[in-house]
Amino acid sequence: MHRQDAGDTIIEVLFAITIFSLIVVTALSLMNQGLATSQRSLETTLVRQQMDGQAEALRFLHESYIQAYQSGQTFDLTDGVVSPAEEYYNIIEFVKDGGRGQASKFGSTATCVVPSDAGKDFIINPVAAKLVNTSMKPAIFQNAATYSQLVYAGNTLNATEGMWVEGVRSSLPPGANAGYIDFHIRACWNVVGSDIPMNLGTIVRLYEPRS
């Protein structure tokens, strides 16, 4: 047998297996990173859509309130009939009486949890254009199982997972112009492939009419 007809040595075989393994592991790692990035992008898009829904619902209720205010309408909170204008009036009262004096800290690197003082926060059911808070549904605020989202049963809002609204009303010193409420719409959830949770937030400022 000639030397050139001999098979590969064990060292050559092991070297070939090592190179092949490195290529496979690298390819799988890149594939996993690509899938994780795609999933994070999809989750971010879905959460932003729901945050936009909160903002649009607040603007709708606010516009209804402005129109009713200009027409001189008063609100009877005992008649059992709640219009969009009256619902925004309820939001104003909630923020004024039990809301936050300032927005809570946001963007922590810790694991996402429900608001620390959830009794001061709320969420809007955009289907019914209604405020929901812990006095109406004690377990409304829950940690996000996957990504921040609203959980429904029909048109009833059962829970908000990792999403909430903080209302901060402006101080009104003597002689001040129209007051306003800053609505901090926030979302937080744990994402795939990262130890740092995803935090999204936006602010909607809506002014109160003044006589």
N, C-alpha and C positions, 0 to 999 in steps of 0.2 A: 504494500500500500504506500502510495506516495504521500508526502507530508501535506501537499496542497489538497488532498482528498479527505483529510481528517475533519471531524466535526468541530463545533465551537467548544471552547473550554468552558468550565463552570463559571469562571470569572466573567467571561464575555456574556454568558447567559444572564447572570445576575445583574450585570451592568445594563443590559437591554431591558430587563424587567423593571429595574429602578427608573430608567428614563421613561418607560411607558407609564409607570405608576404616577410619576410626577406630572406627566401630561394629563392623565385622567383626573387626578386630584385638582389640578389647576383649572381644568375645564369645568368640573363640577362646582368648584368654588365660584368661578365667574358666573356660572348659570344661576347659582343660588343668590348671589348678589344682585343679578339682574332681576330675578323674580321678586326679591325683597324690595328693590327700588320701585318696580312696577306696582307692587301692592301698596306701598306707602303713598305713591302718587294717586292711585285710585281712591284710597281711604281719605286723603286730603281733599280731593275733589268732592267726594260725597259729603264730608263734614262741612266744607265751605258752602255747599248748596243748602244744607240745613241751617247753617248760621245766617245765610242770606234770607232764608224763610223767616227766621226770627226778626231780622231787621225790617223786612217788608211788612210783616204783621204789625210791628210797632208803629211803622209809618202810617199804615192804613188806619189803625186805631187813633193815632194822633190827629190825622187829617179829619176824621169823623168828629173828634172832640173840638177841633178848631171851628168847624162849620157849625156845630151845635152851639158853641159858645157865642159865636157872632150872632146867632139867631135868638139868643137870650134863653135858651132851654135850660131848665133846672133838672136835677137828677133825684128821683125818688128811689132810694136804695131798698125800700121795703115793699115795692110793688111786684117784685118777682120777675119783672121784665128788664132785661139788660141789653141795651143797644151797644154798638161799637163805641160810641162816644162815652157812654157811661162806663164801659169797660176800661177805657183809658183813664177816666176819672178815678176808678178803683186803683189803677196802677199808681197814679199820682199819690193817692192817699196811702197806699202801701209803702211806697218809697219814702214819703214824708214821715210817716209814723214809725215804721219798723225797718226801713232800709238801711243801707250802709252810709256812714259819714264820709268814707272814702273807699276806693276800690281796694280789694285785697291784693296781696302780693301774687304775682303770676309768673310762670316760667321756671318753676323749680326743677331741679334735676332729679328729685325724688319720684317715687312711683306715684302715678295719678290716683287721687282719692276724691271723693265728693267734697263739696265746699265745707270748710271747717265750721262755718256758722250758717248753715243752709237756711235757717229760718229767716234770714235777711234777703235771700235770693229767690228768684222765680224763673219760670219758663213760660213761654207762650205756646199754647196749642194752636198752630197755624191753621188747622182744619176748621176749628170752631172760633178762632180769634178770641181765645179766652186765656186769662192769666191763671196759672196753676202754681201753688206753693205748698209748703209742708203743712200749713194749717188745713188745706183742703185735701191733700193726699200725703200723709207723713213719709211714705217711702218713695216719693217722686224722684228724688236724686239718688242715683246708683252709679257705681263704678262702671266704666266701659268694659264690656266683655270682649269686644273686638275693637271697634272704633266708636267714636262719639256719635250717638244717634238718638232719635226719639222712638219710643216703642209704643205702638198703638194696639188697641183692640177695637176694630171698627173705626169710629171717629173719636173714641175716648183715648186720651193720652194716659197710658199706664205708668210710664217711667221715662226719664231722660237719663241716658247713660253717658256720663262724662261731659255734659253740656249744661250750662246755666247762664242766667242773666243777672248782673248786679246793677242796680239803679242807684246813682249818686246824684242827689239834687244840689243845685247851686245854692250857696248862701245868698241871702237877699238883704244887704245892708240898706239903711234908709236912703231913698232917692235912687235906688238901683233900677235899671231897666228890666225888661222881661227876664224872668228866671228860666232855667232850663234843667233838664235831666240828662245826664250822660248814662246811656245804657251800655255797659260793658258785656258784650256777648263772648263767652269763653268756652273753649273745648279743650279737653286733655285726654289722651289715651296712650296706651303702651303700643309701640310699633314693633313690627317684626325686624329682627336683626340689629336692634339697638337697645342699649341699656338706658338711654335717655328718652323719656316720654315726649310725644309730640304735643306741642302747645300752640293753639291758634286762638287769636282774639281780634275783635274789632270793636269800635265804639260808634254808637249812633247818638248824636246830640239832638234833642227835640225840645223846642222852646214852648214855654207856657204862655198863653195869651194873658195880657194885662189890661185892666180897665183904664 
